Amino acid sequence: MKKFIKIATVLISVVLLHPVMAGNPDRSGQSGASELLINPFARSSGWAGANVANARGLESQFLNVAGLAFTERTEVVLVRTDWLRGADVHINTFGLVQKVGDAGALGLGVMSMSFGDIPITTVDHPDASGEIGRFSPSYLNVSLSYAKAFSHAIYGGINLRVISQSIPDAAAQGIAIDAGIQYVTGIRDQIKFGISLKNVGPRMRYSGDGMSFQGRPRGAPEEMTVQQRSAEFELPSLLNIGGAYDFILVEDRHTLTVAANFTSNSFTKDRFLLGVEYGLKDYLLLRAGYAYEDGLFDDAERTTALTGPAGGLSVQIPLSPETSSIMSLDYSYRTSNPFMGVHSIGVRVDL
């Protein structure tokens, strides 16, 4: 145990002090599975994703899986996201976290994206009128996580994610691994640091009947089915480094948490994230955040639909004073251009 703590502490120090290389936006076309970069949760998206150091519960599956270790009993989360409102893209997320005594905590999360019905077009029917039918793409990510408290200060976790993308005649499957560490210190545990490495895995490739066509190879006596191989694509791996500080304004009544995070992307622009949360006796939580990347203020240079600001709130309702069970209603909004922003609403129950 002591050896692990020493290794974790050294790892945190090395990563924090090591100069982080900038992302390479020129390689953005070489990656795929971009849904792995979408935060489907209502709480952390209200921070603009800045709370890598203090993410807790199932939502930490996206930012820093080490936060899963803070689960006290059982947590159930259900979130609905209207992604880039007006684009008819929706994200449904469900998850469960269970503490397993001193062994740590186990988490299961499912994220599904729906794109509505899209008209089928062909060379003979190029207009999108839907005369020959419609199809619906399906994106599904299933995550299985484990996290553990190795001491009062060091928390670590690992996440295995199964990735599936499909249309009726072609599909791609893959796996990705996330890992994270959180470090808590201070007289009241008010200082927090976090590091997470995400979306590390083998390349993916599409296959299926949609990759074949009828043709006559040179010298062949008749037409035959020709199978094409699609190009492989890499996963959008990234590194998060963040910190947070809790200001206790009035004991057990008012708290203010400030968090910051730097995200180094392998294929896209790096991001700088800043967030703040105000808590009123743990009954009402108000959040705001901002995500900046190079070229964000220039329409010609901006490469993301999200324009920076984010905000959200949570209303927590006690269910049982004896067991400290609560139900939380969460909402967040992220600005975008074009479209009408991103709306997320969720329900979280701590049993």
VOBA-1610 file (N, C-alpha, C; in pm, whole numbers, padded with zeros to 5 digits, always signed):
BEGIN
Met+00082-00120+00000Met+00000+00000+00000Met+00087+00126+00000Lys+00187+00128+00090Lys+00274+00246+00097Lys+00349+00265-00034Lys+00388+00152-00097Lys+00459+00161-00224Lys+00371+00224-00331Phe+00242+00184-00334Phe+00151+00242-00433Phe+00134+00392-00410Ile+00122+00432-00284Ile+00104+00574-00254Ile+00225+00654-00301Lys+00343+00599-00279Lys+00464+00669-00323Lys+00467+00681-00476Ile+00431+00571-00544Ile+00431+00573-00691Ile+00329+00673-00743Ala+00209+00674-00684Ala+00104+00767-00727Ala+00146+00911-00705Thr+00209+00938-00590Thr+00254+01074-00561Thr+00360+01119-00660Val+00453+01029-00692Val+00556+01063-00792Val+00494+01087-00928Leu+00395+01005-00966Leu+00329+01021-01095Leu+00261+01156-01104Ile+00191+01196-00999Ile+00125+01326-00999Ile+00227+01438-01014Ser+00337+01429-00940Ser+00438+01534-00946Ser+00502+01543-01083Val+00532+01427-01143Val+00597+01427-01275Val+00507+01488-01380Val+00378+01447-01381Val+00287+01498-01483Val+00261+01646-01465Leu+00249+01692-01340Leu+00223+01833-01317Leu+00342+01920-01356Leu+00463+01868-01336Leu+00581+01949-01364Leu+00631+01933-01507His+00591+01825-01573His+00638+01801-01710His+00568+01895-01806Pro+00640+01959-01898Pro+00576+02046-01997Pro+00487+01965-02090Val+00359+02000-02093Val+00262+01926-02175Val+00263+01980-02317Met+00277+01890-02412Met+00280+01931-02552Met+00139+01965-02599Ala+00130+02060-02688Ala+00000+02102-02741Ala-00056+01997-02834Gly-00188+01999-02850Gly-00252+01908-02942Gly-00217+01943-03086Asn-00248+01852-03175Asn-00216+01870-03315Asn-00346+01872-03395Pro-00405+01990-03418Pro-00532+01996-03490Pro-00521+01949-03634Asp-00399+01945-03691Asp-00383+01898-03828Asp-00412+01749-03840Arg-00416+01676-03726Arg-00440+01532-03729Arg-00586+01499-03697Ser-00672+01600-03684Ser-00808+01574-03637Ser-00883+01480-03730Gly-00851+01480-03858Gly-00919+01391-03951Gly-00876+01246-03939Gln-00771+01218-03860Gln-00723+01081-03845Gln-00789+01008-03729Ser-00869+01077-03651Ser-00935+01014-03536Ser-01083+00996-03564Gly-01145+00909-03487Gly-01288+00886-03497Gly-01347+00870-03359Ala-01466+00811-03352Ala-01535+00791-03224Ala-01539+00921-03144Ser-01573+01030-03212Ser-01571+01161-03146Ser-01677+01173-03036Glu-01771+01079-03028Glu-01868+01083-02918Glu-01801+01061-02783Leu-01679+01007-02784Leu-01605+00990-02660Leu-01565+01123-02598Leu-01571+01230-02676Leu-01536+01364-02626Leu-01657+01439-02575Ile-01776+01382-02585Ile-01899+01448-02543Ile-01930+01411-02398Asn-01946+01512-02315Asn-01985+01490-02176Asn-02136+01474-02169Pro-02188+01355-02135Pro-02332+01334-02136Pro-02400+01366-02003Phe-02324+01410-01902Phe-02379+01428-01769Phe-02415+01573-01741Ala-02518+01593-01660Ala-02571+01727-01636Ala-02487+01805-01535Arg-02437+01739-01431Arg-02363+01812-01328Arg-02230+01865-01380Ser-02145+01776-01426Ser-02011+01817-01467Ser-02011+01906-01589Ser-02111+01893-01678Ser-02115+01982-01795Ser-02150+02124-01753Gly-02217+02142-01639Gly-02240+02277-01587Gly-02114+02346-01543Trp-02011+02267-01510Trp-01877+02319-01480Trp-01798+02346-01608Ala-01851+02311-01722Ala-01778+02308-01849Ala-01670+02201-01849Gly-01684+02102-01758Gly-01587+01994-01750Gly-01461+02028-01675Ala-01463+02136-01596Ala-01342+02180-01525Ala-01315+02100-01398Asn-01411+02021-01351Asn-01399+01955-01221Asn-01335+01817-01227Val-01224+01807-01297Val-01152+01679-01305Val-01097+01640-01168Ala-01059+01737-01087Ala-00999+01708-00957Ala-01103+01671-00852Asn-01228+01714-00869Asn-01329+01689-00767Asn-01457+01626-00823Ala-01449+01559-00937Ala-01563+01483-00989Ala-01593+01368-00894Arg-01722+01344-00870Arg-01762+01241-00775Arg-01872+01153-00836Gly-01877+01028-00792Gly-01983+00938-00834Gly-01972+00896-00980Leu-02087+00858-01036Leu-02088+00804-01172Leu-02038+00904-01275Glu-02061+01034-01252Glu-02017+01135-01349Glu-01866+01133-01367Ser-01794+01081-01270Ser-01649+01076-01283Ser-01605+00977-01389Gln-01695+00890-01437Gln-01660+00800-01547Gln-01613+00878-01669Phe-01668+00997-01690Phe-01629+01075-01808Phe-01503+01157-01783Leu-01488+01217-01663Leu-01379+01311-01639Leu-01258+01245-01574Asn-01281+01179-01462Asn-01172+01117-01388Asn-01231+01004-01305Val-01211+00882-01348Val-01278+00767-01289Val-01240+00746-01144Ala-01133+00810-01095Ala-01095+00796-00955Ala-01204+00847-00862Gly-01285+00943-00908Gly-01392+00997-00825Gly-01499+00897-00789Leu-01501+00783-00856Leu-01597+00677-00825Leu-01575+00624-00683Ala-01451+00634-00634Ala-01417+00580-00503Ala-01485+00654-00389Phe-01538+00772-00414Phe-01603+00850-00308Phe-01749+00807-00286Thr-01799+00713-00364Thr-01935+00664-00346Thr-01948+00597-00211Glu-02049+00636-00135Glu-02066+00584+00000Glu-02152+00459+00005Arg-02254+00450-00078Arg-02340+00331-00078Arg-02375+00293-00222Thr-02492+00337-00267Thr-02540+00307-00402Thr-02586+00436-00469Glu-02549+00454-00594Glu-02588+00573-00669Glu-02646+00530-00804Val-02760+00590-00839Val-02825+00564-00967Val-02843+00697-01039Val-02807+00702-01168Val-02811+00827-01245Val-02882+00802-01377Leu-02968+00896-01416Leu-03036+00893-01545Leu-03033+01034-01603Val-02980+01050-01725Val-02963+01182-01786Val-03013+01181-01930Arg-03079+01288-01968Arg-03124+01308-02106Arg-03062+01438-02157Thr-02991+01431-02271Thr-02924+01548-02327Thr-02977+01577-02467Asp-03017+01700-02487Asp-03055+01749-02620Asp-02930+01814-02679Trp-02858+01736-02761Trp-02727+01779-02810Trp-02743+01873-02929Leu-02688+01993-02918Leu-02697+02095-03024Leu-02842+02107-03070Arg-02922+02163-02982Arg-03067+02167-03003Arg-03102+02222-03141Gly-03187+02149-03210Gly-03223+02181-03347Gly-03163+02082-03445Ala-03063+02005-03400Ala-03000+01905-03486Ala-03068+01769-03476Asp-03165+01755-03385Asp-03238+01631-03365Asp-03145+01517-03323Val-03048+01550-03237Val-02957+01450-03182Val-02978+01446-03030His-03002+01327-02978His-03028+01312-02835His-02936+01207-02776Ile-02903+01227-02648Ile-02816+01134-02576Ile-02887+01089-02450Asn-02898+00959-02433Asn-02955+00901-02312Asn-02844+00830-02236Thr-02833+00860-02107Thr-02727+00803-02025Thr-02786+00744-01898Phe-02744+00624-01866Phe-02790+00557-01744Phe-02670+00493-01677Gly-02670+00494-01544Gly-02558+00431-01475Gly-02590+00396-01331Leu-02506+00307-01278Leu-02520+00259-01141Leu-02382+00242-01081Val-02366+00290-00957Val-02242+00272-00882Val-02275+00202-00751Gln-02196+00102-00716Gln-02217+00028-00592Gln-02086+00017-00514Lys-02089+00061-00390Lys-01972+00045-00305Lys-01966-00099-00257Val-01848-00158-00262Val-01830-00298-00222Val-01736-00305-00102Gly-01775-00239+00005Gly-01697-00239+00128Gly-01562-00172+00112Asp-01462-00228+00176Asp-01327-00173+00167Asp-01260-00204+00034Ala-01324-00289-00047Ala-01264-00326-00177Ala-01274-00214-00279Gly-01360-00115-00255Gly-01373-00004-00349Gly-01514+00012-00399Ala-01530+00058-00522Ala-01661+00082-00582Ala-01661+00036-00726Leu-01773-00022-00769Leu-01791-00066-00906Leu-01898+00018-00974Gly-01875+00054-01098Gly-01970+00137-01171Gly-02000+00081-01309Leu-02126+00095-01350Leu-02168+00056-01484Leu-02240+00174-01546Gly-02197+00216-01665Gly-02259+00329-01734Gly-02289+00296-01878Val-02404+00342-01927Val-02445+00320-02065Val-02482+00455-02127Met-02420+00487-02239Met-02448+00610-02313Met-02493+00575-02454Ser-02610+00625-02493Ser-02664+00595-02625Ser-02700+00724-02696Met-02656+00737-02821Met-02687+00855-02902Met-02784+00815-03013Ser-02887+00899-03032Ser-02983+00875-03141Ser-02984+00997-03232Phe-02995+00971-03363Phe-02986+01076-03464Phe-03116+01092-03543Gly-03222+01024-03501Gly-03346+01030-03576Gly-03339+00946-03702Asp-03443+00952-03781Asp-03448+00877-03907Asp-03393+00962-04022Ile-03301+00903-04098Ile-03234+00973-04208Ile-03277+00908-04340Pro-03322+00986-04439Pro-03362+00927-04568Pro-03245+00858-04638Ile-03272+00743-04699Ile-03171+00670-04775Ile-03161+00731-04915Thr-03040+00757-04959Thr-03017+00807-05094Thr-02922+00713-05166Thr-02938+00704-05296Thr-02850+00624-05382Thr-02816+00706-05506Val-02733+00646-05592Val-02699+00714-05718Val-02824+00735-05802Asp-02913+00635-05800Asp-03037+00645-05879Asp-03143+00731-05811His-03133+00746-05679His-03229+00827-05603His-03150+00924-05515Pro-03095+01031-05575Pro-03007+01121-05499Pro-03081+01218-05407Asp-03210+01241-05430Asp-03281+01337-05346Asp-03324+01270-05215Ala-03316+01346-05105Ala-03345+01292-04972Ala-03494+01299-04942Ser-03574+01231-05019Ser-03719+01235-05000Ser-03771+01116-04920Gly-03687+01017-04896Gly-03727+00901-04819Gly-03810+00801-04898Glu-03808+00810-05031Glu-03891+00719-05112Glu-03849+00573-05097Ile-03721+00547-05079Ile-03674+00408-05072Ile-03644+00366-04928Gly-03684+00445-04833Gly-03667+00405-04694Gly-03583+00502-04614Arg-03571+00473-04487Arg-03493+00554-04394Arg-03406+00462-04307Phe-03304+00520-04246Phe-03221+00443-04154Phe-03186+00531-04034Ser-03146+00466-03926Ser-03113+00537-03803Ser-02978+00490-03751Pro-02876+00575-03752Pro-02747+00535-03694Pro-02760+00512-03544Ser-02672+00430-03491Ser-02674+00398-03349Ser-02533+00406-03292Tyr-02515+00487-03188Tyr-02388+00495-03115Tyr-02415+00447-02973Leu-02337+00353-02925Leu-02357+00299-02792Leu-02221+00277-02725Asn-02206+00333-02604Asn-02086+00312-02523Asn-02127+00250-02390Val-02063+00141-02354Val-02088+00075-02226Val-01959+00077-02146Ser-01965+00132-02024Ser-01846+00149-01941Ser-01857+00066-01814Leu-01750-00002-01780Leu-01739-00076-01655Leu-01618-00022-01580Ser-01641+00028-01457Ser-01538+00100-01384Ser-01512+00039-01247Tyr-01391+00061-01201Tyr-01353+00023-01064Tyr-01265+00132-01006Ala-01292+00170-00883Ala-01211+00272-00816Ala-01197+00236-00669Lys-01089+00284-00608Lys-01059+00248-00469Lys-00984+00361-00400Ala-01011+00377-00271Ala-00935+00470-00188Ala-00814+00396-00133Phe-00693+00436-00173Phe-00572+00369-00128Phe-00519+00429+00001Ser-00568+00548+00035Ser-00538+00612+00162Ser-00639+00725+00178His-00625+00802+00284His-00715+00917+00300His-00690+01022+00193Ala-00574+01019+00129Ala-00538+01124+00034Ala-00537+01078-00111Ile-00512+00950-00137Ile-00493+00900-00272Ile-00611+00812-00313Tyr-00669+00844-00431Tyr-00779+00767-00487Tyr-00745+00736-00633Gly-00770+00614-00674Gly-00739+00575-00811Gly-00849+00492-00871Gly-00857+00491-01004Gly-00960+00413-01071Gly-00925+00381-01214Ile-00995+00284-01269Ile-00976+00244-01409Ile-01112+00215-01470Asn-01125+00244-01598Asn-01251+00230-01668Asn-01229+00159-01801Leu-01310+00058-01829Leu-01307-00013-01957Leu-01435+00022-02032Arg-01421+00073-02152Arg-01536+00118-02230Arg-01544+00040-02361Val-01661-00016-02388Val-01688-00083-02515Val-01761+00014-02606Ile-01710+00033-02728Ile-01761+00132-02822Ile-01827+00062-02938Ser-01947+00108-02974Ser-02018+00049-03088Ser-02081+00160-03170Gln-02054+00158-03301Gln-02115+00250-03397Gln-02172+00166-03511Ser-02297+00194-03550Ser-02354+00109-03653Ser-02463+00180-03731Ile-02476+00139-03856Ile-02591+00166-03942Ile-02636+00029-03993Pro-02749+00017-04062Pro-02798-00118-04097Pro-02700-00206-04173Asp-02609-00150-04253Asp-02522-00236-04334Asp-02373-00216-04307Ala-02337-00150-04196Ala-02196-00134-04161Ala-02186-00101-04013Ala-02076-00145-03950Ala-02060-00123-03807Ala-01912-00124-03772Ala-01881-00062-03659Ala-01745-00063-03605Ala-01753-00080-03454Gln-01666-00165-03400Gln-01660-00186-03257Gln-01517-00168-03208Gly-01504-00125-03085Gly-01372-00107-03027Gly-01380-00101-02876Ile-01263-00093-02813Ile-01255-00079-02669Ile-01159+00035-02635Ala-01182+00097-02521Ala-01095+00205-02475Ala-01078+00192-02324Ile-00965+00235-02275Ile-00934+00230-02133Ile-00907+00371-02082Asp-00966+00404-01967Asp-00938+00529-01897Asp-00875+00495-01763Ala-00792+00584-01712Ala-00734+00569-01580Ala-00720+00706-01517Gly-00735+00712-01385Gly-00727+00841-01319Gly-00683+00831-01175Ile-00630+00943-01125Ile-00587+00956-00986Ile-00638+01089-00932Gln-00685+01089-00809Gln-00721+01212-00739Gln-00645+01217-00607Tyr-00600+01337-00573Tyr-00523+01359-00450Tyr-00592+01467-00370Val-00621+01438-00242Val-00694+01530-00155Val-00606+01565-00036Thr-00597+01694-00004Thr-00515+01738+00108Thr-00576+01863+00170Gly-00511+01915+00273Gly-00563+02032+00344Gly-00627+01993+00476Ile-00640+02090+00565Ile-00696+02064+00697Ile-00838+02010+00687Arg-00915+02063+00596Arg-01053+02019+00575Arg-01071+01949+00440Asp-00964+01892+00389Asp-00966+01826+00258Asp-01017+01920+00150Gln-00979+02047+00162Gln-01033+02146+00069Gln-00947+02163-00056Ile-00830+02100-00061Ile-00741+02111-00176Ile-00742+01978-00251Lys-00764+01985-00381Lys-00777+01862-00460Lys-00700+01875-00591Phe-00638+01766-00631Phe-00570+01757-00760Phe-00617+01631-00831Gly-00619+01636-00962Gly-00662+01520-01037Gly-00593+01508-01171Ile-00566+01384-01210Ile-00505+01353-01341Ile-00580+01235-01400Ser-00614+01244-01527Ser-00679+01131-01592Ser-00631+01118-01736Leu-00615+00995-01780Leu-00579+00962-01917Leu-00698+00888-01976Lys-00749+00933-02090Lys-00874+00881-02144Lys-00860+00835-02289Asn-00947+00740-02324Asn-00965+00695-02462Asn-00838+00635-02522Val-00776+00548-02448Val-00657+00478-02497Val-00700+00338-02543Gly-00676+00306-02668Gly-00717+00176-02718Gly-00674+00155-02861Pro-00699+00036-02915Pro-00660+00005-03053Pro-00746+00080-03154Arg-00700+00083-03277Arg-00774+00148-03385Arg-00903+00073-03416Met-00997+00146-03473Met-01125+00088-03513Met-01138+00092-03665Arg-01225+00005-03718Arg-01246-00002-03861Arg-01391-00045-03888Tyr-01454+00015-03989Tyr-01589-00023-04028Tyr-01584-00146-04118Ser-01686-00231-04101Ser-01700-00349-04187Ser-01849-00381-04200Gly-01882-00465-04297Gly-02021-00503-04319Gly-02057-00502-04466Asp-02184-00534-04495Asp-02230-00541-04633Asp-02222-00405-04704Gly-02228-00297-04626Gly-02219-00165-04688Gly-02084-00135-04749Met-01984-00215-04717Met-01850-00195-04772Met-01827-00277-04899Ser-01932-00342-04952Ser-01917-00423-05073Ser-02003-00366-05185Phe-01968-00404-05309Phe-02044-00360-05426Phe-02030-00465-05537Gln-02120-00458-05634Gln-02114-00547-05749Gln-02028-00485-05858Gly-01928-00558-05902Gly-01840-00507-06005Gly-01772-00620-06081Arg-01705-00583-06189Arg-01635-00683-06272Arg-01487-00648-06271Pro-01408-00718-06190Pro-01263-00693-06191Pro-01204-00719-06329Arg-01092-00657-06358Arg-01028-00674-06488Arg-00996-00822-06515Gly-01044-00869-06626Gly-01020-01008-06666Gly-01124-01105-06616Ala-01217-01061-06530Ala-01319-01152-06478Ala-01428-01172-06582Pro-01481-01294-06596Pro-01582-01321-06699Pro-01718-01260-06666Glu-01746-01235-06539Glu-01876-01182-06502Glu-01863-01098-06375Glu-01971-01028-06340Glu-01971-00945-06221Glu-01964-01032-06095Met-01904-00977-05994Met-01897-01045-05865Met-01899-00941-05754Thr-01917-00990-05632Thr-01920-00900-05517Thr-01777-00865-05478Val-01750-00736-05472Val-01617-00687-05435Val-01625-00626-05296Gln-01540-00673-05206Gln-01540-00623-05067Gln-01429-00519-05051Gln-01468-00400-05009Gln-01372-00294-04982Gln-01335-00294-04833Arg-01215-00254-04804Arg-01173-00240-04665Arg-01168-00091-04631Ser-01235-00054-04526Ser-01234+00087-04486Ser-01103+00119-04416Ala-01071+00246-04414Ala-00950+00291-04345Ala-00970+00282-04194Glu-00864+00249-04123Glu-00870+00248-03977Glu-00866+00391-03924Phe-00922+00409-03804Phe-00913+00540-03739Phe-00878+00520-03592Glu-00811+00619-03537Glu-00766+00613-03399Glu-00868+00675-03305Leu-00858+00640-03178Leu-00944+00697-03077Leu-00890+00833-03033Pro-00978+00926-02992Pro-00934+01062-02955Pro-00880+01066-02812Ser-00762+01009-02791Ser-00704+01004-02657Ser-00668+01145-02609Leu-00669+01160-02476Leu-00642+01291-02417Leu-00593+01275-02274Leu-00535+01384-02223Leu-00485+01389-02086Leu-00545+01508-02015Asn-00603+01486-01896Asn-00658+01592-01813Asn-00570+01615-01692Ile-00543+01740-01659Ile-00471+01777-01537Ile-00548+01891-01473Gly-00597+01871-01349Gly-00681+01973-01288Gly-00660+01987-01139Gly-00713+02096-01086Gly-00708+02124-00943Gly-00835+02194-00900Ala-00865+02188-00770Ala-00984+02252-00715Ala-00959+02294-00572Tyr-01032+02397-00529Tyr-01020+02445-00390Tyr-01158+02481-00338Asp-01188+02434-00215Asp-01315+02462-00151Asp-01300+02577-00052Phe-01377+02684-00072Phe-01384+02794+00023Phe-01508+02773+00111Ile-01487+02756+00241Ile-01598+02738+00333Ile-01635+02876+00386Leu-01741+02935+00331Leu-01778+03072+00366Leu-01846+03079+00501Val-01943+02994+00524Val-02011+02983+00653Val-02023+02835+00684Glu-01976+02793+00802Glu-01972+02652+00837Glu-02106+02584+00818Asp-02105+02475+00738Asp-02223+02393+00712Asp-02336+02468+00642Arg-02308+02585+00586Arg-02416+02659+00520Arg-02378+02701+00378His-02266+02769+00362His-02228+02822+00231His-02087+02775+00196Thr-02071+02721+00077Thr-01940+02683+00027Thr-01923+02734-00116Leu-01801+02759-00154Leu-01769+02803-00289Leu-01648+02724-00336Thr-01662+02652-00446Thr-01554+02570-00500Thr-01511+02625-00635Val-01383+02643-00651Val-01325+02690-00777Val-01239+02577-00833Ala-01254+02549-00962Ala-01181+02440-01025Ala-01125+02484-01160Ala-01011+02429-01195Ala-00949+02457-01324Ala-00891+02327-01380Asn-00885+02321-01513Asn-00837+02199-01577Asn-00772+02233-01712Phe-00668+02158-01744Phe-00606+02166-01876Phe-00621+02032-01945Thr-00673+02033-02066Thr-00693+01911-02144Thr-00600+01913-02264Ser-00513+01815-02270Ser-00423+01799-02385Ser-00479+01691-02476Asn-00529+01731-02592Asn-00587+01639-02689Asn-00482+01591-02789Ser-00493+01466-02828Ser-00398+01411-02925Ser-00425+01459-03067Phe-00552+01487-03100Phe-00587+01514-03239Phe-00652+01651-03260Thr-00695+01714-03154Thr-00762+01844-03168Thr-00695+01946-03078Lys-00748+02064-03077Lys-00688+02172-02999Lys-00697+02144-02849Asp-00594+02188-02777Asp-00596+02177-02633Asp-00697+02275-02574Arg-00745+02246-02453Arg-00850+02328-02393Arg-00811+02368-02252Phe-00852+02489-02214Phe-00835+02541-02079Phe-00974+02562-02020Leu-01000+02499-01905Leu-01134+02499-01847Leu-01131+02561-01708Leu-01232+02641-01681Leu-01245+02706-01550Leu-01389+02693-01506Gly-01411+02654-01378Gly-01546+02638-01328Gly-01558+02679-01183Val-01681+02711-01141Val-01708+02750-01003Val-01844+02695-00962Glu-01855+02656-00836Glu-01982+02604-00784Glu-02009+02664-00646Tyr-02132+02711-00627Tyr-02176+02762-00497Tyr-02278+02665-00439Gly-02259+02628-00312Gly-02349+02535-00246Gly-02416+02597-00125Leu-02547+02582-00116Leu-02624+02630-00002Leu-02672+02509+00077Lys-02600+02475+00186Lys-02635+02366+00276Lys-02659+02235+00201Asp-02592+02216+00090Asp-02606+02095+00009Asp-02746+02074-00047Tyr-02832+02173-00034Tyr-02967+02163-00090Tyr-02974+02223-00230Leu-02900+02330-00249Leu-02899+02400-00378Leu-02756+02421-00422Leu-02724+02380-00544Leu-02590+02395-00600Leu-02601+02469-00732Leu-02527+02580-00745Leu-02525+02660-00866Leu-02386+02652-00928Arg-02379+02634-01060Arg-02249+02616-01127Arg-02237+02707-01249Ala-02113+02738-01280Ala-02082+02809-01404Ala-01943+02768-01449Gly-01920+02769-01579Gly-01790+02729-01630Gly-01761+02791-01764Tyr-01635+02780-01803Tyr-01594+02833-01934Tyr-01485+02744-01991Ala-01498+02710-02118Ala-01400+02627-02188Ala-01340+02708-02302Tyr-01209+02723-02300Tyr-01141+02802-02403Tyr-01044+02714-02481Glu-01039+02738-02611Glu-00938+02678-02696Glu-00897+02780-02802Asp-00785+02759-02866Asp-00732+02853-02964Asp-00832+02875-03078Gly-00855+03002-03113Gly-00944+03037-03222Gly-01090+03041-03185Leu-01122+03034-03054Leu-01262+03026-03012Leu-01340+03151-03050Phe-01275+03268-03052Phe-01346+03393-03078Phe-01348+03432-03226Asp-01288+03349-03310Asp-01280+03377-03453Asp-01364+03274-03527Asp-01470+03319-03594Asp-01559+03226-03664Asp-01486+03145-03770Ala-01382+03204-03828Ala-01308+03134-03933Ala-01210+03031-03876Glu-01169+03049-03750Glu-01070+02961-03690Glu-01131+02860-03592Arg-01250+02887-03544Arg-01311+02799-03444Arg-01346+02664-03505Thr-01310+02557-03435Thr-01333+02422-03486Thr-01428+02344-03396Thr-01501+02412-03309Thr-01598+02347-03223Thr-01728+02425-03226Ala-01840+02355-03212Ala-01970+02423-03208Ala-01995+02486-03072Leu-01929+02436-02967Leu-01947+02491-02833Leu-01864+02618-02819Thr-01927+02725-02778Thr-01863+02857-02778Thr-01805+02900-02644Gly-01803+02812-02543Gly-01732+02843-02420Gly-01814+02839-02292Pro-01911+02930-02273Pro-01982+02938-02145Pro-02071+02817-02118Ala-02086+02785-01991Ala-02175+02677-01947Ala-02226+02713-01808Gly-02338+02657-01773Gly-02395+02682-01641Gly-02493+02573-01604Gly-02526+02565-01476Gly-02619+02463-01434Gly-02653+02474-01288Leu-02743+02389-01243Leu-02784+02387-01103Leu-02831+02248-01064Ser-02831+02222-00933Ser-02883+02098-00877Ser-02967+02131-00756Val-03081+02067-00746Val-03167+02075-00628Val-03169+01938-00564Gln-03121+01930-00440Gln-03110+01802-00371Gln-03219+01790-00265Ile-03291+01678-00269Ile-03405+01654-00182Ile-03374+01536-00091Pro-03373+01555+00041Pro-03349+01442+00132Pro-03463+01341+00124Leu-03428+01212+00118Leu-03529+01106+00112Leu-03545+01035+00246Ser-03434+01018+00317Ser-03438+00948+00445Ser-03330+01004+00536Pro-03369+01077+00643Pro-03269+01131+00736Pro-03186+01023+00802Glu-03242+00903+00822Glu-03169+00797+00889Glu-03053+00745+00806Thr-03072+00736+00675Thr-02968+00681+00587Thr-02899+00787+00502Ser-02939+00913+00518Ser-02883+01024+00438Ser-02906+01005+00289Ser-03010+00935+00252Ser-03043+00917+00110Ser-03099+01047+00054Ile-03060+01080-00068Ile-03107+01201-00132Ile-03141+01175-00278Met-03226+01261-00334Met-03252+01262-00477Met-03215+01400-00528Ser-03146+01404-00640Ser-03099+01530-00695Ser-03154+01549-00836Leu-03206+01668-00862Leu-03249+01707-00996Leu-03143+01801-01052Asp-03083+01764-01165Asp-02969+01838-01222Asp-03004+01892-01360Tyr-02952+02011-01387Tyr-02971+02072-01519Tyr-02845+02148-01558Ser-02812+02147-01687Ser-02700+02226-01737Ser-02731+02276-01877Tyr-02663+02386-01912Tyr-02677+02445-02045Tyr-02540+02487-02094Arg-02509+02453-02220Arg-02385+02494-02283Arg-02418+02571-02411Thr-02356+02685-02429Thr-02382+02767-02547Thr-02316+02706-02670Ser-02376+02733-02786Ser-02319+02681-02910Ser-02350+02776-03025Asn-02271+02764-03130Asn-02293+02838-03254Asn-02235+02754-03368Pro-02320+02699-03455Pro-02464+02723-03469Pro-02546+02639-03372Phe-02676+02626-03399Phe-02774+02555-03319Phe-02803+02633-03191Met-02888+02576-03106Met-02941+02649-02991Met-02893+02590-02859Gly-02766+02560-02852Gly-02707+02517-02728Gly-02731+02370-02697Val-02678+02328-02582Val-02689+02190-02535Val-02759+02191-02400His-02870+02119-02390His-02947+02110-02267His-02936+01969-02211Ser-02903+01959-02082Ser-02897+01829-02016Ser-02979+01836-01887Ile-03060+01734-01865Ile-03138+01725-01742Ile-03127+01583-01690Gly-03105+01571-01560Gly-03081+01440-01504Gly-03139+01423-01365Val-03149+01298-01325Val-03195+01261-01192Val-03089+01170-01131Arg-03051+01201-01009Arg-02951+01119-00938Arg-03008+01082-00803Val-02998+00955-00767Val-03047+00905-00639Val-02933+00837-00565Asp-02905+00884-00443Asp-02808+00820-00354Asp-02885+00742-00249Leu-02874+00611-00251Leu-02951+00526-00160Leu-02871+00491-00034
//
